[in-house]
């Protein structure tokens, strides 16, 4: 009995360590993408990074051989899942970010665990508990505190309305994708599900970007921007999505989604220790609240 509990604890600790790694990857990804976009337009950037991810992930899947045959009845639903989690999410996010402040977008993306909890509670079998409700609320409140203390422009009005709504839509889309993925993970390994959704949704992004790719001066793109494409494609899209689906299958949608709110916390730490950026009291308080919310959700 004791040994069984120790194995479970080690397994959960590994999952949470992996989710922490995902949050770190996504925290750095924001800066990487922002640094690359002056040289590569958003549509072409998405095409490059998803093209890299698709080739790599398909190769790994074939090499490992860890996949099952797909029944014909599942193909439309899997294609729709890929469109939701890759095509729709990426388009809503990129164009929303272009029309609003980055701080506004961070608040909107902070609602992902809220949408996951609501969709899971009302439409699926992962019901909301008191601890989960408190934990999700704390993580979102912590993000608001972090942004309030950052001094960045945070303004919700007519000038940013369309961007705010698009970014909020991206949070709803990714939250729904997270919940819907859970059912497919009962039938398909995490790697296979990641590859299938990436091929369908990412493939559409690549095709949609063809006009932009034709006009792009590839020779003028600096090495740093290409490294940004590689980082975002291999880590932020490829590896991170595999871990996300694996954790989703092991600990549930609500608990997995709360780790997404560690992204701004880790972004603060990266800025403080590597770039010498100041760290305000409100930001430190918000970070502690986010961590506390994750702990409460974990107990729930």
C-alpha positions as CSV (number, residue, x, y, z in Angstrom):
1,X,0.0,0.0,0.0
2,X,2.8,2.5,1.0
3,X,4.8,1.6,-2.1
4,X,1.7,2.0,-4.3
5,X,1.1,5.5,-2.8
6,X,4.8,6.4,-3.4
7,X,4.6,5.4,-7.1
8,X,1.5,7.6,-7.5
9,X,3.2,10.5,-5.8
10,X,6.3,10.2,-8.0
11,X,4.0,10.0,-11.1
12,X,2.1,13.1,-10.1
13,X,5.3,14.9,-9.3
14,X,6.7,14.1,-12.8
15,X,3.5,15.3,-14.4
16,X,3.6,18.6,-12.5
17,X,7.3,19.0,-13.3
18,X,6.4,18.5,-17.0
19,X,3.6,21.1,-16.8
20,X,6.0,23.5,-15.2
21,X,8.4,23.0,-18.1
22,X,5.5,23.7,-20.6
23,X,4.7,27.0,-18.7
24,X,8.4,27.9,-18.9
25,X,8.5,27.2,-22.7
26,X,5.3,29.3,-23.2
27,X,6.7,32.1,-21.0
28,X,9.8,32.4,-23.2
29,X,7.8,31.9,-26.4
30,X,6.0,35.2,-26.2
31,X,9.3,37.1,-26.3
32,X,10.7,34.8,-29.0
33,X,7.7,35.4,-31.3
34,X,7.6,39.1,-30.7
35,X,11.3,39.3,-31.7
36,X,10.7,37.3,-34.9
37,X,7.6,39.0,-36.2
38,X,9.3,42.2,-37.4
39,X,11.1,39.9,-40.0
40,X,8.3,37.3,-40.7
41,X,4.6,38.2,-41.0
42,X,2.3,36.3,-38.6
43,X,0.8,34.0,-41.2
44,X,4.2,32.9,-42.6
45,X,5.5,32.5,-39.1
46,X,2.7,30.1,-38.3
47,X,3.3,28.2,-41.5
48,X,7.0,27.8,-40.8
49,X,6.6,26.7,-37.2
50,X,3.7,24.3,-37.9
51,X,5.5,22.9,-40.9
52,X,8.5,22.1,-38.7
53,X,6.3,20.6,-36.0
54,X,4.3,18.4,-38.4
55,X,7.4,16.9,-40.0
56,X,9.2,16.3,-36.7
57,X,6.1,14.9,-34.8
58,X,5.1,12.6,-37.7
59,X,8.7,11.3,-37.8
60,X,8.7,10.6,-34.1
61,X,5.3,8.9,-34.2
62,X,6.4,6.6,-37.0
63,X,9.7,5.9,-35.3
64,X,8.1,5.0,-31.9
65,X,5.2,3.1,-33.5
66,X,3.0,4.2,-30.6
67,X,-0.3,4.6,-32.5
68,X,-3.6,2.9,-33.2
69,X,-5.7,2.6,-36.3
70,X,-8.2,5.4,-36.7
71,X,-11.8,4.3,-37.4
72,X,-13.5,6.2,-40.2
73,X,-16.2,7.5,-37.8
74,X,-13.5,9.3,-35.8
75,X,-11.9,11.2,-38.7
76,X,-14.4,14.1,-38.9
77,X,-14.3,14.7,-35.2
78,X,-10.4,14.5,-35.1
79,X,-10.2,16.9,-38.0
80,X,-12.6,19.3,-36.2
81,X,-10.5,19.0,-33.0
82,X,-7.4,20.0,-35.0
83,X,-9.2,23.0,-36.5
84,X,-10.3,24.1,-33.1
85,X,-7.0,23.7,-31.1
86,X,-4.6,24.8,-33.8
87,X,-6.3,26.8,-36.7
88,X,-9.0,28.7,-34.8
89,X,-6.9,29.2,-31.6
90,X,-3.8,30.5,-33.4
91,X,-5.8,32.9,-35.7
92,X,-8.0,34.3,-32.9
93,X,-4.9,34.8,-30.8
94,X,-2.6,36.4,-33.4
95,X,-5.2,38.8,-34.8
96,X,-6.6,39.6,-31.4
97,X,-3.1,40.4,-30.1
98,X,-2.6,42.7,-33.0
99,X,-5.7,44.7,-32.1
100,X,-5.2,45.1,-28.4
101,X,-2.6,45.6,-25.7
102,X,-0.4,42.7,-24.6
103,X,-1.6,43.2,-21.0
104,X,-5.2,42.9,-22.1
105,X,-4.4,39.7,-24.0
106,X,-2.7,38.3,-21.0
107,X,-5.8,38.8,-18.9
108,X,-8.0,37.2,-21.6
109,X,-5.7,34.2,-21.8
110,X,-5.8,33.9,-18.0
111,X,-9.4,32.9,-18.4
112,X,-8.5,29.6,-20.0
113,X,-8.7,27.6,-16.7
114,X,-12.1,29.3,-16.1
115,X,-13.5,28.1,-19.5
116,X,-12.0,24.7,-18.9
117,X,-13.8,24.4,-15.5
118,X,-17.1,25.7,-16.9
119,X,-17.2,23.5,-20.0
120,X,-16.1,20.4,-18.0
121,X,-18.7,21.1,-15.3
122,X,-21.7,21.7,-17.5
123,X,-21.0,19.5,-20.5
124,X,-18.7,16.7,-19.3
125,X,-18.1,14.6,-16.2
126,X,-15.3,16.5,-14.5
127,X,-17.5,18.5,-12.0
128,X,-16.4,21.6,-10.2
129,X,-15.5,21.2,-6.6
130,X,-15.1,24.0,-4.0
131,X,-11.3,23.7,-4.0
132,X,-11.2,23.8,-7.8
133,X,-13.5,26.9,-7.9
134,X,-11.3,28.6,-5.3
135,X,-8.1,27.6,-7.0
136,X,-9.2,28.7,-10.5
137,X,-10.4,32.0,-9.1
138,X,-7.1,32.6,-7.3
139,X,-4.9,32.0,-10.3
140,X,-7.0,34.4,-12.4
141,X,-6.9,37.0,-9.6
142,X,-3.2,36.6,-9.3
143,X,-2.7,37.3,-13.0
144,X,-4.7,40.6,-12.7
145,X,-2.5,41.6,-9.8
146,X,0.7,40.8,-11.8
147,X,-0.5,43.0,-14.7
148,X,-1.7,45.8,-12.4
149,X,1.7,46.0,-10.8
150,X,3.6,45.8,-14.1
151,X,2.8,49.4,-15.2
152,X,1.9,48.1,-18.7
153,X,-1.1,49.6,-20.4
154,X,-4.3,47.7,-19.3
155,X,-7.3,49.4,-20.8
156,X,-10.7,47.9,-21.9
157,X,-12.6,50.2,-24.1
158,X,-13.9,50.7,-27.6
159,X,-10.4,51.1,-29.0
160,X,-9.4,47.5,-28.1
161,X,-12.9,45.9,-28.1
162,X,-12.4,43.8,-31.2
163,X,-8.9,42.6,-30.1
164,X,-10.1,41.9,-26.6
165,X,-13.1,39.8,-27.9
166,X,-10.8,37.9,-30.3
167,X,-8.3,37.1,-27.6
168,X,-11.1,36.1,-25.2
169,X,-12.4,33.9,-28.0
170,X,-9.0,32.3,-28.3
171,X,-9.1,31.4,-24.6
172,X,-12.6,29.9,-25.0
173,X,-11.5,27.9,-28.0
174,X,-8.3,26.5,-26.3
175,X,-10.3,25.7,-23.2
176,X,-12.9,23.8,-25.2
177,X,-10.1,22.0,-27.2
178,X,-8.5,21.0,-23.9
179,X,-11.8,19.4,-22.6
180,X,-12.7,17.7,-25.9
181,X,-9.2,16.2,-26.1
182,X,-9.7,14.3,-22.9
183,X,-12.3,11.9,-24.4
184,X,-10.0,11.1,-27.4
185,X,-7.1,10.4,-25.1
186,X,-9.1,7.4,-23.8
187,X,-8.6,5.9,-27.3
188,X,-5.4,7.4,-28.6
189,X,-1.9,7.9,-27.1
190,X,-1.0,11.5,-26.4
191,X,1.6,11.6,-29.1
192,X,-0.7,10.3,-31.7
193,X,-3.5,12.7,-30.8
194,X,-1.1,15.7,-30.8
195,X,0.1,14.7,-34.3
196,X,-3.4,14.2,-35.7
197,X,-4.6,17.5,-34.5
198,X,-1.4,19.2,-35.6
199,X,-1.6,17.7,-39.1
200,X,-5.3,18.8,-39.6
201,X,-5.2,22.2,-37.9
202,X,-1.6,23.1,-38.6
203,X,-2.0,21.9,-42.2
204,X,-4.8,24.4,-42.8
205,X,-2.6,27.2,-41.4
206,X,0.2,26.3,-43.8
207,X,-2.2,26.3,-46.8
208,X,-3.8,29.6,-45.7
209,X,-0.3,31.2,-45.6
210,X,0.7,30.3,-49.2
211,X,-0.1,33.9,-50.5
212,X,2.0,35.4,-47.7
213,X,4.9,32.9,-48.3
214,X,5.0,33.8,-52.0
215,X,5.6,37.5,-51.1
216,X,8.1,36.8,-48.3
217,X,11.8,37.6,-48.9
218,X,13.3,34.5,-47.4
219,X,16.9,35.6,-48.0
220,X,16.3,38.8,-45.9
221,X,15.2,36.9,-42.8
222,X,18.1,36.9,-40.2
223,X,19.3,33.8,-38.4
224,X,17.8,35.0,-35.1
225,X,14.3,35.0,-36.6
226,X,14.8,31.4,-37.9
227,X,15.9,30.3,-34.5
228,X,12.7,31.8,-33.2
229,X,10.7,29.8,-35.7
230,X,12.6,26.6,-34.6
231,X,12.0,27.3,-30.9
232,X,8.3,28.0,-31.3
233,X,7.7,25.1,-33.7
234,X,9.7,22.4,-31.9
235,X,9.1,23.4,-28.3
236,X,6.1,25.7,-28.0
237,X,3.9,23.8,-30.4
238,X,5.4,20.3,-30.7
239,X,6.8,19.2,-27.3
240,X,4.4,21.4,-25.2
241,X,1.3,20.0,-26.9
242,X,2.4,16.5,-26.3
243,X,3.0,17.1,-22.6
244,X,-0.3,19.0,-22.3
245,X,-2.2,16.1,-23.7
246,X,-0.3,13.6,-21.6
247,X,-1.1,15.6,-18.4
248,X,-4.7,16.0,-19.5
249,X,-5.0,12.2,-19.7
250,X,-3.4,11.7,-16.2
251,X,-4.7,14.5,-13.9
252,X,-7.7,16.0,-15.7
253,X,-8.6,19.2,-17.6
254,X,-9.1,21.6,-14.8
255,X,-5.8,20.8,-13.0
256,X,-3.8,20.8,-16.2
257,X,-5.2,24.2,-17.3
258,X,-4.3,26.0,-14.1
259,X,-0.6,25.5,-14.9
260,X,-1.2,27.8,-17.9
261,X,-1.4,30.7,-15.5
262,X,2.2,30.1,-14.4
263,X,3.3,31.6,-17.7
264,X,3.2,35.3,-16.6
265,X,4.8,34.3,-13.2
266,X,7.7,32.6,-15.0
267,X,7.9,35.5,-17.5
268,X,8.4,37.8,-14.5
269,X,11.2,35.6,-13.1
270,X,12.9,35.4,-16.6
271,X,12.8,39.2,-16.8
272,X,14.1,39.7,-13.3
273,X,17.0,37.3,-13.3
274,X,18.1,37.4,-16.9
275,X,17.2,40.9,-18.0
276,X,17.4,42.8,-14.8
277,X,13.8,44.1,-15.0
278,X,12.2,45.4,-11.8
279,X,9.8,43.3,-9.8
280,X,7.0,45.2,-8.1
281,X,5.3,44.2,-4.8
282,X,2.0,43.7,-6.5
283,X,3.6,41.4,-9.1
284,X,5.3,39.3,-6.3
285,X,1.9,39.1,-4.5
286,X,0.1,38.1,-7.7
287,X,2.7,35.4,-8.3
288,X,2.3,33.9,-4.9
289,X,-1.5,33.9,-5.3
290,X,-1.2,32.1,-8.7
291,X,1.0,29.4,-7.0
292,X,-1.4,29.2,-4.1
293,X,-4.3,28.7,-6.5
294,X,-2.6,25.9,-8.3
295,X,-1.9,24.2,-4.9
296,X,-5.6,24.5,-3.9
297,X,-6.7,23.1,-7.3
298,X,-4.2,20.2,-6.9
299,X,-5.9,19.3,-3.6
300,X,-9.3,19.5,-5.2
